[in-house]
C-alpha cells in the first residue's frame, strides 16, 4: 500500500526502459559539457557563446544519442572482458 507522500512523487518508468533512459541521460549530460567546452574554446565566453552554444549542443546530442544506442552493447561486452564479475 502506498503512503500519501509517495502519491505526490512522479511515476517511474518500468525497468525495461532503462536501456533507453541511461544513454539518453548520459548523452544529454556529456554533450552539454563537451559542447560548452568546445564552444568556449572557439569563441570565449562572450555574447556569441550564449547565442551559438545551444545549437552546437543540439547537434552534438543528435549525433551522440543514437551513437550511444549503437555502441553501448559493444562497450558492455568490452567491460565484461576487462572487469571481473561481482561475486554472488
Backbone as XML, in Angstrom:
<?xml version="1.0"?>
<chain id="A" units="angstrom">
  <residue number="1" name="UNK">
    <atom name="N" x="0.843" y="-1.174" z="0.000"/>
    <atom name="CA" x="0.000" y="0.000" z="0.000"/>
    <atom name="C" x="0.889" y="1.238" z="0.000"/>
  </residue>
  <residue number="2" name="UNK">
    <atom name="N" x="0.536" y="2.234" z="-0.783"/>
    <atom name="CA" x="1.378" y="3.424" z="-0.870"/>
    <atom name="C" x="0.955" y="4.460" z="0.153"/>
  </residue>
  <residue number="3" name="UNK">
    <atom name="N" x="1.948" y="5.204" z="0.607"/>
    <atom name="CA" x="1.673" y="6.259" z="1.571"/>
    <atom name="C" x="1.226" y="7.515" z="0.834"/>
  </residue>
  <residue number="4" name="UNK">
    <atom name="N" x="0.622" y="8.475" z="1.545"/>
    <atom name="CA" x="0.172" y="9.706" z="0.884"/>
    <atom name="C" x="1.314" y="10.486" z="0.238"/>
  </residue>
  <residue number="5" name="UNK">
    <atom name="N" x="2.512" y="10.406" z="0.818"/>
    <atom name="CA" x="3.625" y="11.154" z="0.241"/>
    <atom name="C" x="4.120" y="10.522" z="-1.049"/>
  </residue>
  <residue number="6" name="UNK">
    <atom name="N" x="4.019" y="9.196" z="-1.169"/>
    <atom name="CA" x="4.502" y="8.551" z="-2.384"/>
    <atom name="C" x="3.612" y="8.865" z="-3.580"/>
  </residue>
  <residue number="7" name="UNK">
    <atom name="N" x="2.348" y="9.181" z="-3.350"/>
    <atom name="CA" x="1.462" y="9.509" z="-4.462"/>
    <atom name="C" x="1.785" y="10.874" z="-5.053"/>
  </residue>
  <residue number="8" name="UNK">
    <atom name="N" x="2.524" y="11.704" z="-4.335"/>
    <atom name="CA" x="2.912" y="13.020" z="-4.836"/>
    <atom name="C" x="4.148" y="12.960" z="-5.725"/>
  </residue>
  <residue number="9" name="UNK">
    <atom name="N" x="4.897" y="11.899" z="-5.643"/>
    <atom name="CA" x="6.088" y="11.738" z="-6.464"/>
    <atom name="C" x="5.678" y="11.371" z="-7.882"/>
  </residue>
  <residue number="10" name="UNK">
    <atom name="N" x="6.593" y="11.655" z="-8.831"/>
    <atom name="CA" x="6.296" y="11.272" z="-10.199"/>
    <atom name="C" x="6.401" y="9.769" z="-10.344"/>
  </residue>
  <residue number="11" name="UNK">
    <atom name="N" x="5.681" y="9.242" z="-11.291"/>
    <atom name="CA" x="5.712" y="7.799" z="-11.535"/>
    <atom name="C" x="6.978" y="7.441" z="-12.286"/>
  </residue>
  <residue number="12" name="UNK">
    <atom name="N" x="7.600" y="6.368" z="-11.895"/>
    <atom name="CA" x="8.814" y="5.904" z="-12.555"/>
    <atom name="C" x="8.448" y="5.071" z="-13.771"/>
  </residue>
  <residue number="13" name="UNK">
    <atom name="N" x="9.344" y="5.088" z="-14.727"/>
    <atom name="CA" x="9.180" y="4.242" z="-15.906"/>
    <atom name="C" x="9.459" y="2.792" z="-15.527"/>
  </residue>
  <residue number="14" name="UNK">
    <atom name="N" x="8.867" y="1.868" z="-16.235"/>
    <atom name="CA" x="9.195" y="0.455" z="-15.985"/>
    <atom name="C" x="10.670" y="0.170" z="-16.278"/>
  </residue>
  <residue number="15" name="UNK">
    <atom name="N" x="11.207" y="-0.853" z="-15.636"/>
    <atom name="CA" x="12.624" y="-1.201" z="-15.760"/>
    <atom name="C" x="13.043" y="-1.458" z="-17.205"/>
  </residue>
  <residue number="16" name="UNK">
    <atom name="N" x="12.135" y="-1.895" z="-18.051"/>
    <atom name="CA" x="12.503" y="-2.202" z="-19.444"/>
    <atom name="C" x="12.975" y="-0.973" z="-20.217"/>
  </residue>
  <residue number="17" name="UNK">
    <atom name="N" x="12.700" y="0.232" z="-19.709"/>
    <atom name="CA" x="13.125" y="1.460" z="-20.374"/>
    <atom name="C" x="14.534" y="1.910" z="-19.969"/>
  </residue>
  <residue number="18" name="UNK">
    <atom name="N" x="15.162" y="1.217" z="-19.044"/>
    <atom name="CA" x="16.493" y="1.606" z="-18.572"/>
    <atom name="C" x="17.515" y="1.626" z="-19.704"/>
  </residue>
  <residue number="19" name="UNK">
    <atom name="N" x="17.377" y="0.722" z="-20.672"/>
    <atom name="CA" x="18.340" y="0.676" z="-21.778"/>
    <atom name="C" x="18.214" y="1.873" z="-22.712"/>
  </residue>
  <residue number="20" name="UNK">
    <atom name="N" x="17.132" y="2.624" z="-22.631"/>
    <atom name="CA" x="16.980" y="3.863" z="-23.396"/>
    <atom name="C" x="17.249" y="5.098" z="-22.544"/>
  </residue>
  <residue number="21" name="UNK">
    <atom name="N" x="16.812" y="5.058" z="-21.291"/>
    <atom name="CA" x="16.949" y="6.223" z="-20.418"/>
    <atom name="C" x="18.411" y="6.476" z="-20.062"/>
  </residue>
  <residue number="22" name="UNK">
    <atom name="N" x="19.182" y="5.422" z="-19.812"/>
    <atom name="CA" x="20.586" y="5.607" z="-19.449"/>
    <atom name="C" x="21.368" y="6.302" z="-20.564"/>
  </residue>
  <residue number="23" name="UNK">
    <atom name="N" x="21.324" y="5.838" z="-21.812"/>
    <atom name="CA" x="22.046" y="6.572" z="-22.853"/>
    <atom name="C" x="21.462" y="7.960" z="-23.119"/>
  </residue>
  <residue number="24" name="UNK">
    <atom name="N" x="20.176" y="8.135" z="-22.909"/>
    <atom name="CA" x="19.576" y="9.456" z="-23.075"/>
    <atom name="C" x="20.176" y="10.442" z="-22.084"/>
  </residue>
  <residue number="25" name="UNK">
    <atom name="N" x="20.179" y="10.080" z="-20.808"/>
    <atom name="CA" x="20.723" y="10.963" z="-19.770"/>
    <atom name="C" x="22.227" y="11.161" z="-19.972"/>
  </residue>
  <residue number="26" name="UNK">
    <atom name="N" x="22.937" y="10.091" z="-20.258"/>
    <atom name="CA" x="24.381" y="10.186" z="-20.484"/>
    <atom name="C" x="24.697" y="11.103" z="-21.654"/>
  </residue>
  <residue number="27" name="UNK">
    <atom name="N" x="23.969" y="10.962" z="-22.749"/>
    <atom name="CA" x="24.242" y="11.796" z="-23.924"/>
    <atom name="C" x="23.900" y="13.257" z="-23.666"/>
  </residue>
  <residue number="28" name="UNK">
    <atom name="N" x="22.831" y="13.517" z="-22.930"/>
    <atom name="CA" x="22.470" y="14.910" z="-22.612"/>
    <atom name="C" x="23.571" y="15.558" z="-21.777"/>
  </residue>
  <residue number="29" name="UNK">
    <atom name="N" x="23.994" y="14.873" z="-20.712"/>
    <atom name="CA" x="24.999" y="15.455" z="-19.817"/>
    <atom name="C" x="26.365" y="15.596" z="-20.487"/>
  </residue>
  <residue number="30" name="UNK">
    <atom name="N" x="26.798" y="14.560" z="-21.181"/>
    <atom name="CA" x="28.122" y="14.615" z="-21.807"/>
    <atom name="C" x="28.176" y="15.657" z="-22.918"/>
  </residue>
  <residue number="31" name="UNK">
    <atom name="N" x="27.175" y="15.715" z="-23.777"/>
    <atom name="CA" x="27.208" y="16.696" z="-24.859"/>
    <atom name="C" x="27.044" y="18.109" z="-24.331"/>
  </residue>
  <residue number="32" name="UNK">
    <atom name="N" x="26.314" y="18.260" z="-23.228"/>
    <atom name="CA" x="26.176" y="19.568" z="-22.580"/>
    <atom name="C" x="27.552" y="20.112" z="-22.194"/>
  </residue>
  <residue number="33" name="UNK">
    <atom name="N" x="28.331" y="19.270" z="-21.522"/>
    <atom name="CA" x="29.651" y="19.682" z="-21.044"/>
    <atom name="C" x="30.641" y="19.829" z="-22.202"/>
  </residue>
  <residue number="34" name="UNK">
    <atom name="N" x="30.718" y="18.833" z="-23.062"/>
    <atom name="CA" x="31.711" y="18.850" z="-24.132"/>
    <atom name="C" x="31.440" y="19.974" z="-25.123"/>
  </residue>
  <residue number="35" name="UNK">
    <atom name="N" x="30.183" y="20.196" z="-25.481"/>
    <atom name="CA" x="29.877" y="21.281" z="-26.419"/>
    <atom name="C" x="30.146" y="22.643" z="-25.783"/>
  </residue>
  <residue number="36" name="UNK">
    <atom name="N" x="29.915" y="22.771" z="-24.483"/>
    <atom name="CA" x="30.216" y="24.036" z="-23.796"/>
    <atom name="C" x="31.724" y="24.307" z="-23.818"/>
  </residue>
  <residue number="37" name="UNK">
    <atom name="N" x="32.515" y="23.291" z="-23.522"/>
    <atom name="CA" x="33.971" y="23.453" z="-23.531"/>
    <atom name="C" x="34.466" y="23.779" z="-24.942"/>
  </residue>
  <residue number="38" name="UNK">
    <atom name="N" x="33.971" y="23.041" z="-25.921"/>
    <atom name="CA" x="34.397" y="23.258" z="-27.297"/>
    <atom name="C" x="33.999" y="24.643" z="-27.806"/>
  </residue>
  <residue number="39" name="UNK">
    <atom name="N" x="32.776" y="25.053" z="-27.516"/>
    <atom name="CA" x="32.299" y="26.364" z="-27.950"/>
    <atom name="C" x="33.065" y="27.478" z="-27.239"/>
  </residue>
  <residue number="40" name="UNK">
    <atom name="N" x="33.300" y="27.322" z="-25.948"/>
    <atom name="CA" x="34.043" y="28.334" z="-25.191"/>
    <atom name="C" x="35.483" y="28.426" z="-25.694"/>
  </residue>
  <residue number="41" name="UNK">
    <atom name="N" x="36.062" y="27.297" z="-26.025"/>
    <atom name="CA" x="37.439" y="27.304" z="-26.534"/>
    <atom name="C" x="37.513" y="28.024" z="-27.884"/>
  </residue>
  <residue number="42" name="UNK">
    <atom name="N" x="36.505" y="27.880" z="-28.697"/>
    <atom name="CA" x="36.493" y="28.519" z="-30.018"/>
    <atom name="C" x="36.133" y="30.000" z="-29.949"/>
  </residue>
  <residue number="43" name="UNK">
    <atom name="N" x="35.149" y="30.334" z="-29.115"/>
    <atom name="CA" x="34.596" y="31.692" z="-29.117"/>
    <atom name="C" x="34.872" y="32.504" z="-27.863"/>
  </residue>
  <residue number="44" name="UNK">
    <atom name="N" x="35.248" y="31.831" z="-26.775"/>
    <atom name="CA" x="35.318" y="32.513" z="-25.490"/>
    <atom name="C" x="33.922" y="32.573" z="-24.874"/>
  </residue>
  <residue number="45" name="UNK">
    <atom name="N" x="33.814" y="33.217" z="-23.721"/>
    <atom name="CA" x="32.534" y="33.284" z="-23.026"/>
    <atom name="C" x="31.793" y="34.593" z="-23.281"/>
  </residue>
  <residue number="46" name="UNK">
    <atom name="N" x="31.902" y="35.142" z="-24.464"/>
    <atom name="CA" x="31.197" y="36.375" z="-24.806"/>
    <atom name="C" x="29.753" y="36.112" z="-25.191"/>
  </residue>
  <residue number="47" name="UNK">
    <atom name="N" x="29.119" y="37.124" z="-25.755"/>
    <atom name="CA" x="27.722" y="37.018" z="-26.173"/>
    <atom name="C" x="27.546" y="35.956" z="-27.249"/>
  </residue>
  <residue number="48" name="UNK">
    <atom name="N" x="28.553" y="35.785" z="-28.101"/>
    <atom name="CA" x="28.471" y="34.760" z="-29.141"/>
    <atom name="C" x="28.348" y="33.361" z="-28.556"/>
  </residue>
  <residue number="49" name="UNK">
    <atom name="N" x="29.004" y="33.132" z="-27.429"/>
    <atom name="CA" x="28.944" y="31.818" z="-26.789"/>
    <atom name="C" x="27.504" y="31.434" z="-26.494"/>
  </residue>
  <residue number="50" name="UNK">
    <atom name="N" x="26.785" y="32.322" z="-25.823"/>
    <atom name="CA" x="25.412" y="32.006" z="-25.420"/>
    <atom name="C" x="24.449" y="31.986" z="-26.603"/>
  </residue>
  <residue number="51" name="UNK">
    <atom name="N" x="24.808" y="32.632" z="-27.691"/>
    <atom name="CA" x="23.965" y="32.598" z="-28.885"/>
    <atom name="C" x="24.174" y="31.306" z="-29.681"/>
  </residue>
  <residue number="52" name="UNK">
    <atom name="N" x="25.408" y="30.801" z="-29.708"/>
    <atom name="CA" x="25.727" y="29.654" z="-30.556"/>
    <atom name="C" x="25.764" y="28.309" z="-29.828"/>
  </residue>
  <residue number="53" name="UNK">
    <atom name="N" x="26.014" y="28.328" z="-28.533"/>
    <atom name="CA" x="26.170" y="27.073" z="-27.801"/>
    <atom name="C" x="24.928" y="26.183" z="-27.854"/>
  </residue>
  <residue number="54" name="UNK">
    <atom name="N" x="23.701" y="26.694" z="-27.689"/>
    <atom name="CA" x="22.545" y="25.784" z="-27.738"/>
    <atom name="C" x="22.450" y="24.996" z="-29.049"/>
  </residue>
  <residue number="55" name="UNK">
    <atom name="N" x="22.744" y="25.619" z="-30.172"/>
    <atom name="CA" x="22.680" y="24.873" z="-31.430"/>
    <atom name="C" x="23.828" y="23.866" z="-31.524"/>
  </residue>
  <residue number="56" name="UNK">
    <atom name="N" x="25.002" y="24.230" z="-31.031"/>
    <atom name="CA" x="26.126" y="23.288" z="-31.010"/>
    <atom name="C" x="25.791" y="22.085" z="-30.127"/>
  </residue>
  <residue number="57" name="UNK">
    <atom name="N" x="25.175" y="22.357" z="-29.001"/>
    <atom name="CA" x="24.773" y="21.275" z="-28.091"/>
    <atom name="C" x="23.719" y="20.385" z="-28.742"/>
  </residue>
  <residue number="58" name="UNK">
    <atom name="N" x="22.734" y="20.988" z="-29.389"/>
    <atom name="CA" x="21.681" y="20.215" z="-30.033"/>
    <atom name="C" x="22.214" y="19.300" z="-31.122"/>
  </residue>
  <residue number="59" name="UNK">
    <atom name="N" x="23.118" y="19.805" z="-31.928"/>
    <atom name="CA" x="23.708" y="18.989" z="-32.991"/>
    <atom name="C" x="24.526" y="17.850" z="-32.391"/>
  </residue>
  <residue number="60" name="UNK">
    <atom name="N" x="25.325" y="18.166" z="-31.371"/>
    <atom name="CA" x="26.159" y="17.118" z="-30.772"/>
    <atom name="C" x="25.297" y="16.063" z="-30.081"/>
  </residue>
  <residue number="61" name="UNK">
    <atom name="N" x="24.198" y="16.468" z="-29.463"/>
    <atom name="CA" x="23.308" y="15.492" z="-28.826"/>
    <atom name="C" x="22.630" y="14.620" z="-29.881"/>
  </residue>
  <residue number="62" name="UNK">
    <atom name="N" x="22.219" y="15.212" z="-30.989"/>
    <atom name="CA" x="21.549" y="14.455" z="-32.051"/>
    <atom name="C" x="22.469" y="13.378" z="-32.630"/>
  </residue>
  <residue number="63" name="UNK">
    <atom name="N" x="23.763" y="13.582" z="-32.573"/>
    <atom name="CA" x="24.719" y="12.576" z="-33.021"/>
    <atom name="C" x="25.024" y="11.600" z="-31.882"/>
  </residue>
  <residue number="64" name="UNK">
    <atom name="N" x="25.190" y="12.107" z="-30.672"/>
    <atom name="CA" x="25.634" y="11.285" z="-29.539"/>
    <atom name="C" x="24.594" y="10.254" z="-29.102"/>
  </residue>
  <residue number="65" name="UNK">
    <atom name="N" x="23.330" y="10.622" z="-29.050"/>
    <atom name="CA" x="22.325" y="9.695" z="-28.533"/>
    <atom name="C" x="22.198" y="8.437" z="-29.387"/>
  </residue>
  <residue number="66" name="UNK">
    <atom name="N" x="21.986" y="8.552" z="-30.697"/>
    <atom name="CA" x="21.921" y="7.303" z="-31.481"/>
    <atom name="C" x="23.250" y="6.542" z="-31.489"/>
  </residue>
  <residue number="67" name="UNK">
    <atom name="N" x="24.358" y="7.272" z="-31.422"/>
    <atom name="CA" x="25.657" y="6.606" z="-31.363"/>
    <atom name="C" x="25.767" y="5.772" z="-30.098"/>
  </residue>
  <residue number="68" name="UNK">
    <atom name="N" x="25.346" y="6.339" z="-28.970"/>
    <atom name="CA" x="25.368" y="5.579" z="-27.711"/>
    <atom name="C" x="24.464" y="4.355" z="-27.776"/>
  </residue>
  <residue number="69" name="UNK">
    <atom name="N" x="23.309" y="4.486" z="-28.385"/>
    <atom name="CA" x="22.413" y="3.335" z="-28.507"/>
    <atom name="C" x="23.081" y="2.197" z="-29.272"/>
  </residue>
  <residue number="70" name="UNK">
    <atom name="N" x="23.870" y="2.543" z="-30.284"/>
    <atom name="CA" x="24.552" y="1.527" z="-31.076"/>
    <atom name="C" x="25.807" y="0.982" z="-30.407"/>
  </residue>
  <residue number="71" name="UNK">
    <atom name="N" x="26.536" y="1.835" z="-29.715"/>
    <atom name="CA" x="27.843" y="1.472" z="-29.180"/>
    <atom name="C" x="27.773" y="0.854" z="-27.782"/>
  </residue>
  <residue number="72" name="UNK">
    <atom name="N" x="26.774" y="1.199" z="-27.010"/>
    <atom name="CA" x="26.719" y="0.745" z="-25.618"/>
    <atom name="C" x="26.766" y="-0.777" z="-25.461"/>
  </residue>
  <residue number="73" name="UNK">
    <atom name="N" x="26.085" y="-1.563" z="-26.275"/>
    <atom name="CA" x="26.221" y="-3.023" z="-26.124"/>
    <atom name="C" x="27.658" y="-3.514" z="-26.332"/>
  </residue>
  <residue number="74" name="UNK">
    <atom name="N" x="28.362" y="-2.912" z="-27.270"/>
    <atom name="CA" x="29.762" y="-3.281" z="-27.517"/>
    <atom name="C" x="30.613" y="-2.886" z="-26.305"/>
  </residue>
  <residue number="75" name="UNK">
    <atom name="N" x="30.372" y="-1.700" z="-25.772"/>
    <atom name="CA" x="31.115" y="-1.233" z="-24.600"/>
    <atom name="C" x="30.879" y="-2.170" z="-23.415"/>
  </residue>
  <residue number="76" name="UNK">
    <atom name="N" x="29.639" y="-2.607" z="-23.226"/>
    <atom name="CA" x="29.341" y="-3.532" z="-22.116"/>
    <atom name="C" x="30.112" y="-4.836" z="-22.271"/>
  </residue>
  <residue number="77" name="UNK">
    <atom name="N" x="30.219" y="-5.342" z="-23.507"/>
    <atom name="CA" x="30.983" y="-6.576" z="-23.739"/>
    <atom name="C" x="32.471" y="-6.369" z="-23.452"/>
  </residue>
  <residue number="78" name="UNK">
    <atom name="N" x="33.001" y="-5.243" z="-23.877"/>
    <atom name="CA" x="34.416" y="-4.948" z="-23.630"/>
    <atom name="C" x="34.678" y="-4.842" z="-22.132"/>
  </residue>
  <residue number="79" name="UNK">
    <atom name="N" x="33.799" y="-4.152" z="-21.423"/>
    <atom name="CA" x="33.948" y="-4.015" z="-19.972"/>
    <atom name="C" x="33.875" y="-5.385" z="-19.305"/>
  </residue>
  <residue number="80" name="UNK">
    <atom name="N" x="32.977" y="-6.226" z="-19.765"/>
    <atom name="CA" x="32.857" y="-7.575" z="-19.180"/>
    <atom name="C" x="34.119" y="-8.397" z="-19.403"/>
  </residue>
  <residue number="81" name="UNK">
    <atom name="N" x="34.843" y="-8.149" z="-20.483"/>
    <atom name="CA" x="36.103" y="-8.840" z="-20.737"/>
    <atom name="C" x="37.228" y="-8.353" z="-19.828"/>
  </residue>
  <residue number="82" name="UNK">
    <atom name="N" x="37.141" y="-7.081" z="-19.424"/>
    <atom name="CA" x="38.238" y="-6.455" z="-18.682"/>
    <atom name="C" x="38.008" y="-6.456" z="-17.176"/>
  </residue>
  <residue number="83" name="UNK">
    <atom name="N" x="36.741" y="-6.429" z="-16.754"/>
    <atom name="CA" x="36.402" y="-6.306" z="-15.345"/>
    <atom name="C" x="35.828" y="-7.620" z="-14.834"/>
  </residue>
  <residue number="84" name="UNK">
    <atom name="N" x="36.331" y="-8.020" z="-13.680"/>
    <atom name="CA" x="35.851" y="-9.260" z="-13.064"/>
    <atom name="C" x="34.404" y="-9.100" z="-12.628"/>
  </residue>
  <residue number="85" name="UNK">
    <atom name="N" x="33.605" y="-10.146" z="-12.870"/>
    <atom name="CA" x="32.188" y="-10.109" z="-12.465"/>
    <atom name="C" x="32.100" y="-10.121" z="-10.935"/>
  </residue>
  <residue number="86" name="UNK">
    <atom name="N" x="31.105" y="-9.438" z="-10.367"/>
    <atom name="CA" x="30.964" y="-9.431" z="-8.903"/>
    <atom name="C" x="30.652" y="-10.826" z="-8.365"/>
  </residue>
  <residue number="87" name="UNK">
    <atom name="N" x="31.137" y="-11.089" z="-7.164"/>
    <atom name="CA" x="30.872" y="-12.385" z="-6.516"/>
    <atom name="C" x="29.403" y="-12.441" z="-6.121"/>
  </residue>
  <residue number="88" name="UNK">
    <atom name="N" x="28.840" y="-13.599" z="-6.246"/>
    <atom name="CA" x="27.410" y="-13.745" z="-5.893"/>
    <atom name="C" x="27.253" y="-14.395" z="-4.566"/>
  </residue>
</chain>
